[in-house]
Amino acid sequence: MSIKKPNVSNLGSRKEAARVADTFQRPSDDQTKLTHRISTPLHRRFKLAVVAEGRTMGDVMEELIEEWTTKHGG
C-alpha cells in the first residue's frame, strides 16, 4: 500500500501566496492579539458605526478597553 501525495496544483503559485501573506497585519513588539466572538448583528452594527466615523474597529476597541480599565482601576 502506498500513500498518495495530495495534488497541490490548485493552491496557486508561491508568488500569489506571498502577495496574500503581505496583506496580513504584523503586530509590533508591544501588541498582543485579542480574539473574541460576538453576535453577527452586533458586529455589523459596530462595523457600520466605526466606518461612518472613519475609524477602524481595532482603534475603537482599544479606546473602549482603555476607558474601561481606567474606570475600573486597571
C-alpha positions in Angstrom: 0.0 0.0 0.0 1.4 3.4 -0.9 0.4 6.8 0.4 -0.6 9.2 -2.3 0.7 12.8 -2.2 -2.1 15.4 -2.3 -2.4 17.3 -5.5 -1.5 20.9 -4.6 -1.5 22.4 -8.0 -4.8 24.1 -7.3 -3.4 26.1 -4.4 -1.8 28.7 -6.7 1.8 29.8 -7.2 4.2 30.8 -4.4 4.2 34.3 -5.7 0.4 34.5 -5.2 0.8 33.1 -1.7 3.5 35.7 -0.9 1.2 38.5 -2.1 -1.6 37.3 0.2 0.8 37.0 3.1 1.9 40.6 2.7 -1.6 41.8 3.4 -1.6 40.4 6.9 -1.0 42.9 9.7 2.1 42.2 11.7 1.8 43.3 15.3 4.6 45.4 16.9 6.6 44.0 19.8 4.3 45.8 22.3 1.0 44.4 20.9 -1.0 41.2 21.7 -3.8 39.7 19.6 -7.2 39.7 21.2 -9.9 37.4 19.8 -13.5 37.3 20.9 -16.7 36.1 19.4 -19.7 38.4 19.2 -23.1 38.1 17.6 -23.3 38.8 13.9 -25.8 41.7 14.2 -23.7 43.4 16.9 -20.6 43.0 14.7 -22.4 44.6 11.7 -23.7 47.5 13.8 -20.2 48.1 15.2 -18.6 47.9 11.8 -21.1 50.3 10.3 -20.6 52.8 13.1 -16.8 52.8 13.0 -16.8 53.1 9.2 -19.2 56.1 9.5 -16.7 57.7 11.9 -13.8 57.0 9.5 -12.1 54.7 12.1 -11.1 51.1 12.5 -12.7 48.5 14.7 -9.3 47.9 16.3 -8.8 51.6 17.2 -12.3 51.8 18.8 -11.8 48.6 20.7 -8.5 49.8 22.1 -10.2 53.1 23.1 -13.0 51.3 24.8 -10.7 49.0 26.7 -8.6 51.9 27.8 -11.6 53.7 29.1 -13.0 50.6 30.9 -9.7 49.7 32.6 -9.2 53.3 33.7 -12.7 53.4 35.2 -12.2 50.0 36.9 -8.7 50.5 38.3 -6.8 48.6 35.7 
